[in-house]
C-alpha cells in the first residue's frame, strides 16, 4: 500500500481537455479529461525545478502540446530543458515538435532503441491508422446517430473518440516525428538544482522500449503505459511474459504518488497490482496451453479471463469491449508468441 499524501493544491481544469493537478511542490500532472474509449490521449507531467522544467510525454500531436505549453507558461517562465518520452507511441511523443519550437535547445530523452521503433513500426502503424481509422470514426458516428439505447457511458465515449479521431486524422499526415537526442539503455539520472530525477529501463512491457520516471525524494512514480486506467493496454507491441516482471520491479519502488500513462493520479498501488495479477493469470494459462502443444486458436478457447474482465469492466458494456480489444485478444496472441518462441 502506498503512503498517503495530503493534497494542498486544487486541480485546475483546462478548457482544452485536461486537468492540471499539482501532486508535490513544483510537480504537475496534466491529466486528460476525455471519456475513456478506443482512442488514447496520454497524460503529461511538468517537473518545475530551480532553473528549468522537465516534461514527461508530450501528447498526440503539436496542437495538444501547444495547449499544454500555454498552461505551463502560466505556471512558470522557466525554460523546458528536457523532454522525456516514456515510449515511442504517437500519443506520448508527437507533441515533441511543439516543444522544440517553443524551447530552442531542448533535449529529448527516450530509450536508446526508440528511434528505430519510431522509424519502422511507428511509421507503419501510423500509415495504417490514417488509412483505416476514418472508417472506424464513421462507424462510431453512425452508431451515435442510429442507436437510441446507448448508455450515457457509451455515448460520452463515442463522442470523445469521434472528436479526437477527426482531430488526429486532420493533423497526422503532417506529423514529423522528433527523434530523441539522448538515448537511455538502462538508466539516466538528472540532477536539476535540488531535484533528483531518475529515468529507468526496467524491461520490456507495453513495448520493448518503456521508460519509467521516478522522483526519489518525493516518491513520485511516472509509469508511462505500464499502468493504464480503466482498462490495461497490452496491445500489439506488448511483451506480456516480460511485462509482469517489469511491473514487479516498478512496484518495488517506494511510491507515494503514481501518475499513469492514462487515467487519474493514483495514491495507492491497488490498481497497478490488479494489472500485475491479470498479467500473471494470462501468462500462466497461455504457457500451460503452449506446453500442451495447442495452437493459438486453441489457446484462445482455453484462456479464461472472465474474472479479470469482471474486475476491470464490471457490468459496463463499453469497458468489456475495451477489455476484449486491448487485453484479451492482443494479450493472448503476444503471450502465446513469446511462450512458443515466435516473438
DONUNU-445222 format. One line per 2 residues: number of its first residue (from 0); for each residue x, y, z of C-alpha. Coordinates in nm, 4 decimals. Last residue first. Layout:
N
NUM	X:Y:Z ~ ...
END
This chain:
343
342	0.8234:-1.3355:-3.0854 ~ 0.7927:-1.6901:-3.2205
340	0.9424:-1.8596:-2.9167 ~ 0.6293:-2.0563:-2.8242
338	0.5714:-1.8753:-2.4941 ~ 0.6502:-1.5380:-2.6528
336	0.4055:-1.5928:-2.9368 ~ 0.1462:-1.7162:-2.6895
334	0.1871:-1.4052:-2.4719 ~ 0.1523:-1.1815:-2.7782
332	-0.1598:-1.3593:-2.9032 ~ -0.3278:-1.3920:-2.5639
330	-0.2663:-1.0255:-2.4840 ~ -0.3755:-0.8991:-2.8253
328	-0.7249:-1.0512:-2.7999 ~ -0.7883:-1.0396:-2.4259
326	-0.6315:-0.7114:-2.3202 ~ -0.6891:-0.4237:-2.5627
324	-0.9892:-0.5322:-2.7697 ~ -1.1599:-0.7647:-2.5223
322	-1.1031:-0.5279:-2.2313 ~ -1.2249:-0.2313:-2.4383
320	-1.5437:-0.4228:-2.5200 ~ -1.5991:-0.5006:-2.1525
318	-1.5318:-0.1362:-2.0677 ~ -1.8087:-0.0305:-2.3062
316	-2.0579:-0.2957:-2.1972 ~ -2.0065:-0.1946:-1.8333
314	-2.1135:-0.4722:-1.5940 ~ -1.7821:-0.4701:-1.4088
312	-1.5056:-0.3811:-1.6542 ~ -1.1850:-0.4304:-1.4535
310	-1.2840:-0.6975:-1.2030 ~ -1.5421:-0.8503:-1.4365
308	-1.2846:-0.8892:-1.7132 ~ -1.0462:-1.0315:-1.4537
306	-1.2984:-1.2975:-1.3578 ~ -1.3665:-1.3750:-1.7231
304	-1.0002:-1.4121:-1.8181 ~ -1.0394:-1.7687:-1.9453
302	-0.7693:-1.8988:-2.1799 ~ -0.8722:-2.2285:-2.3370
300	-1.0576:-2.1109:-2.6470 ~ -0.7840:-1.8586:-2.7335
298	-0.5271:-2.1337:-2.6727 ~ -0.6946:-2.3474:-2.9358
296	-0.6634:-2.0715:-3.1968 ~ -0.3027:-2.0089:-3.0930
294	-0.2304:-2.3765:-3.1461 ~ -0.2010:-2.6213:-2.8588
292	0.1187:-2.8139:-2.7872 ~ 0.0303:-2.8926:-2.4273
290	0.3133:-2.6669:-2.3122 ~ 0.1641:-2.3830:-2.5191
288	-0.1686:-2.4156:-2.3402 ~ 0.0016:-2.4129:-1.9998
286	0.2083:-2.1096:-2.1026 ~ -0.1102:-1.9304:-2.2073
284	-0.2858:-2.0020:-1.8791 ~ 0.0044:-1.8891:-1.6620
282	0.0633:-1.5819:-1.8805 ~ -0.2926:-1.4524:-1.8583
280	-0.3209:-1.5046:-1.4833 ~ 0.0185:-1.3430:-1.4222
278	-0.0728:-1.0470:-1.6407 ~ -0.4078:-1.0039:-1.4659
276	-0.2420:-1.0186:-1.1238 ~ 0.0028:-0.7494:-1.2310
274	-0.2811:-0.5294:-1.3578 ~ -0.4571:-0.5778:-1.0236
272	-0.1322:-0.4737:-0.8552 ~ -0.1374:-0.1498:-1.0543
270	-0.4946:-0.0841:-0.9409 ~ -0.4171:-0.1420:-0.5752
268	-0.0974:0.0644:-0.5727 ~ -0.2242:0.3614:-0.3740
266	-0.2276:0.7334:-0.4357 ~ -0.3219:0.7235:-0.8022
264	-0.3406:1.0229:-1.0368 ~ -0.6231:0.9642:-1.2817
262	-0.6132:0.7779:-1.6137 ~ -0.3714:0.7259:-1.8990
260	0.0078:0.6948:-1.8803 ~ -0.0239:0.6585:-1.5069
258	0.0928:0.9038:-1.2376 ~ 0.1691:0.7097:-0.9203
256	0.2001:0.9074:-0.5962 ~ 0.3556:0.7951:-0.2672
254	0.5931:0.5332:-0.4003 ~ 0.8773:0.3274:-0.2563
252	0.9960:0.1418:-0.5718 ~ 0.9136:-0.2305:-0.5613
250	0.6099:-0.1673:-0.7813 ~ 0.8380:-0.0874:-1.0757
248	1.0304:-0.4111:-1.0392 ~ 0.7026:-0.6054:-1.0234
246	0.5815:-0.4260:-1.3367 ~ 0.8904:-0.5359:-1.5258
244	0.8403:-0.8968:-1.4151 ~ 0.4778:-0.8925:-1.5308
242	0.5584:-0.7199:-1.8604 ~ 0.8267:-0.9729:-1.9561
240	0.5794:-1.2546:-2.0258 ~ 0.3280:-0.9998:-2.1604
238	0.5572:-0.8475:-2.4263 ~ 0.3479:-0.5673:-2.5764
236	0.3509:-0.4102:-2.9240 ~ 0.0091:-0.5348:-3.0392
234	-0.1815:-0.4110:-2.7382 ~ -0.1440:-0.4587:-2.3638
232	-0.3441:-0.1559:-2.2542 ~ -0.4926:-0.2075:-1.9109
230	-0.8563:-0.0970:-1.8798 ~ -0.9603:0.1985:-1.6608
228	-0.6766:0.3068:-1.6474 ~ -0.3289:0.2475:-1.7946
226	-0.0205:0.1451:-1.5949 ~ 0.2927:0.0270:-1.7767
224	0.1750:0.2933:-2.0189 ~ 0.4017:0.5636:-1.8802
222	0.4730:0.4908:-1.5155 ~ 0.5543:0.8260:-1.3587
220	0.6428:0.7429:-0.9964 ~ 0.6561:1.0081:-0.7255
218	0.8453:0.9241:-0.4055 ~ 0.9053:1.2973:-0.3417
216	1.2771:1.2486:-0.2716 ~ 1.3099:0.9564:-0.5123
214	1.1451:1.1216:-0.8167 ~ 1.0966:0.8317:-1.0569
212	1.0491:0.8233:-1.4353 ~ 0.9644:0.4995:-1.6157
210	1.0940:0.4003:-1.9574 ~ 0.9357:0.1544:-2.1987
208	1.1367:0.0364:-2.5013 ~ 1.0197:-0.3170:-2.5846
206	0.6602:-0.2003:-2.5655 ~ 0.3843:-0.2291:-2.3027
204	0.6377:-0.4386:-2.1060 ~ 1.0040:-0.4968:-2.1867
202	1.2487:-0.4344:-1.9051 ~ 1.3186:-0.1986:-1.6155
200	1.4504:0.0980:-1.8146 ~ 1.4921:0.3791:-1.5647
198	1.4955:0.7583:-1.5584 ~ 1.5720:0.9023:-1.2151
196	1.5018:1.2690:-1.1433 ~ 1.6761:1.4349:-0.8494
194	1.5666:1.7893:-0.7632 ~ 1.7677:2.0420:-0.5627
192	1.9183:2.2012:-0.8726 ~ 1.8289:1.9755:-1.1636
190	2.0072:1.6465:-1.1091 ~ 1.9161:1.4082:-1.3908
188	1.9909:1.0390:-1.3549 ~ 1.9937:0.8058:-1.6558
186	1.9345:0.4337:-1.6546 ~ 1.9349:0.1161:-1.8637
184	1.9911:0.1944:-2.2332 ~ 1.8768:0.5572:-2.2311
182	1.9135:0.7587:-2.5506 ~ 1.9648:1.1348:-2.5702
180	1.8708:1.3402:-2.8774 ~ 1.5434:1.1550:-2.9229
178	1.3799:1.1824:-3.2641 ~ 1.1213:1.4457:-3.3459
176	0.8496:1.2798:-3.5511 ~ 0.7217:1.4824:-3.8469
174	0.3425:1.4699:-3.8420 ~ 0.1741:1.6342:-4.1420
172	-0.0470:1.3360:-4.2270 ~ -0.1382:1.3192:-3.8545
170	-0.3132:1.6561:-3.8209 ~ -0.6539:1.6078:-3.9848
168	-0.6635:1.2406:-3.8887 ~ -0.5892:1.3275:-3.5254
166	-0.8583:1.5935:-3.4934 ~ -1.1230:1.3772:-3.6578
164	-1.0321:1.0862:-3.4350 ~ -1.0293:1.3024:-3.1270
162	-1.3828:1.4228:-3.1848 ~ -1.5126:1.0797:-3.2797
160	-1.3442:0.9114:-2.9837 ~ -1.4856:1.1700:-2.7425
158	-1.8374:1.1356:-2.8848 ~ -1.8087:0.7582:-2.8758
156	-1.7023:0.7621:-2.5096 ~ -1.9745:1.0021:-2.3997
154	-2.2398:0.7946:-2.5796 ~ -2.1087:0.4675:-2.4393
152	-2.1062:0.5995:-2.0820 ~ -2.4521:0.7535:-2.1198
150	-2.5758:0.4123:-2.2308 ~ -2.6688:0.3653:-2.5945
148	-3.0301:0.2604:-2.6478 ~ -3.1192:0.5091:-2.9217
146	-2.8630:0.3769:-3.1668 ~ -2.8908:0.5467:-3.5050
144	-2.6994:0.8743:-3.4794 ~ -2.4404:0.7657:-3.2238
142	-2.3895:0.4372:-3.4081 ~ -2.3380:0.6224:-3.7331
140	-2.0821:0.8476:-3.5643 ~ -1.8999:0.5450:-3.4276
138	-1.8978:0.3792:-3.7685 ~ -1.7656:0.6986:-3.9292
136	-1.4849:0.7058:-3.6740 ~ -1.3992:0.3497:-3.7720
134	-1.3915:0.4455:-4.1397 ~ -1.1624:0.7384:-4.0555
132	-0.9147:0.4973:-3.8921 ~ -0.8284:0.2827:-4.1911
130	-0.5812:0.4878:-4.3960 ~ -0.4516:0.7185:-4.1214
128	-0.4300:0.4241:-3.8828 ~ -0.2421:0.2098:-4.1343
126	0.0100:0.4879:-4.2004 ~ 0.0542:0.5486:-3.8272
124	0.1176:0.1802:-3.7614 ~ 0.3780:0.1617:-4.0367
122	0.5586:0.4752:-3.9180 ~ 0.5660:0.3535:-3.5590
120	0.6760:0.0034:-3.6533 ~ 0.9738:0.1322:-3.8541
118	1.1036:0.4869:-3.7988 ~ 0.9624:0.5262:-3.4486
116	1.0902:0.1811:-3.3467 ~ 1.4422:0.2626:-3.4678
114	1.4277:0.5947:-3.2850 ~ 1.3174:0.4255:-2.9620
112	1.6139:0.1891:-2.9359 ~ 1.8144:0.4012:-2.6915
110	1.5052:0.4617:-2.4818 ~ 1.3900:0.8206:-2.4808
108	1.5223:1.1663:-2.3905 ~ 1.4616:1.4795:-2.5979
106	1.6871:1.7784:-2.5284 ~ 1.5525:2.1360:-2.5503
104	1.7854:2.3773:-2.7325 ~ 1.5096:2.6023:-2.8603
102	1.2058:2.5960:-2.6283 ~ 0.8804:2.6784:-2.8069
100	0.9711:2.5193:-3.1418 ~ 1.1266:2.2086:-2.9898
98	0.8320:2.1837:-2.7509 ~ 0.5864:2.1969:-3.0412
96	0.7852:1.9321:-3.2281 ~ 0.7728:1.6966:-2.9307
94	0.3922:1.6774:-2.9366 ~ 0.4101:1.3504:-3.1301
92	0.5718:1.1817:-2.8311 ~ 0.3254:1.0109:-2.5980
90	0.0147:0.9728:-2.8161 ~ 0.2294:0.8695:-3.1096
88	0.3755:0.5609:-2.9429 ~ 0.7529:0.5847:-2.8888
86	0.7898:0.5249:-2.5166 ~ 0.8284:0.7118:-2.1868
84	0.9238:1.0235:-2.3808 ~ 1.1296:1.2539:-2.1591
82	1.1502:1.6217:-2.2569 ~ 1.4454:1.8116:-2.1119
80	1.5413:2.1768:-2.0629 ~ 1.1965:2.3373:-2.0679
78	1.2584:2.7044:-1.9963 ~ 1.1488:2.8806:-1.6770
76	0.8627:3.1285:-1.7233 ~ 0.6489:2.9319:-1.4804
74	0.2921:2.8288:-1.4024 ~ 0.1089:3.0267:-1.6713
72	0.3750:2.9119:-1.9174 ~ 0.2843:2.5528:-1.8381
70	-0.0798:2.6098:-1.9367 ~ 0.0249:2.7531:-2.2748
68	0.2661:2.4620:-2.3177 ~ -0.0232:2.2231:-2.2595
66	-0.2307:2.3752:-2.5368 ~ 0.0738:2.3781:-2.7644
64	0.1277:2.0091:-2.6919 ~ -0.2268:1.9212:-2.7958
62	-0.1817:2.1062:-3.1251 ~ 0.1647:1.9560:-3.1818
60	0.0361:1.5988:-3.1679 ~ -0.0682:1.3048:-2.9511
58	0.0748:1.4213:-2.6225 ~ 0.4074:1.5478:-2.4904
56	0.5409:1.2874:-2.2521 ~ 0.7360:1.3783:-1.9353
54	0.8419:1.7419:-1.9192 ~ 1.1485:1.8673:-1.7285
52	1.1498:2.2370:-1.6399 ~ 1.4312:2.4812:-1.5633
50	1.6173:2.6840:-1.3028 ~ 1.5193:2.5516:-0.9604
48	1.2987:2.2736:-1.0963 ~ 0.9463:2.2565:-1.2387
46	0.8514:1.8979:-1.3242 ~ 0.5593:1.9050:-1.5704
44	0.3846:1.5725:-1.6369 ~ 0.1852:1.4601:-1.9397
42	-0.1158:1.2288:-1.9680 ~ -0.1696:1.0452:-2.2940
40	-0.4529:1.0841:-2.5421 ~ -0.5828:0.7457:-2.6486
38	-0.8616:0.6304:-2.8765 ~ -1.0887:0.3309:-2.8148
36	-1.2666:0.4880:-2.5201 ~ -1.2315:0.6510:-2.1818
34	-1.4139:0.9869:-2.1543 ~ -1.1810:1.2780:-2.2188
32	-1.0364:1.4506:-1.9103 ~ -0.6645:1.4094:-1.9746
30	-0.4433:1.4569:-1.6691 ~ -0.1663:1.7170:-1.6863
28	0.0207:1.6156:-1.3703 ~ 0.2104:1.8958:-1.2003
26	0.5279:1.8766:-0.9906 ~ 0.6671:2.2012:-0.8458
24	0.5951:2.1142:-0.4844 ~ 0.4059:1.7870:-0.4996
22	0.0993:1.6473:-0.6800 ~ -0.0283:1.9611:-0.8528
20	-0.3143:1.8645:-1.0874 ~ -0.3562:2.0355:-1.4227
18	-0.6791:1.8933:-1.5611 ~ -0.7000:1.8260:-1.9309
16	-0.9336:1.8871:-2.2214 ~ -0.8566:2.2201:-2.3846
14	-1.0795:2.4034:-2.1367 ~ -0.8243:2.3467:-1.8610
12	-0.9469:2.2192:-1.5256 ~ -0.7298:2.3357:-1.2360
10	-0.6665:2.0836:-0.9611 ~ -0.6626:2.2229:-0.6055
8	-0.3473:2.2199:-0.4015 ~ -0.2623:2.1066:-0.0504
6	-0.3182:1.7385:-0.1268 ~ -0.2206:1.5408:0.1799
4	-0.0374:1.2298:0.0704 ~ -0.0956:0.8753:0.1885
2	0.1705:0.6067:0.1804 ~ 0.1288:0.3441:-0.0845
0	0.0000:0.0000:0.0000
END
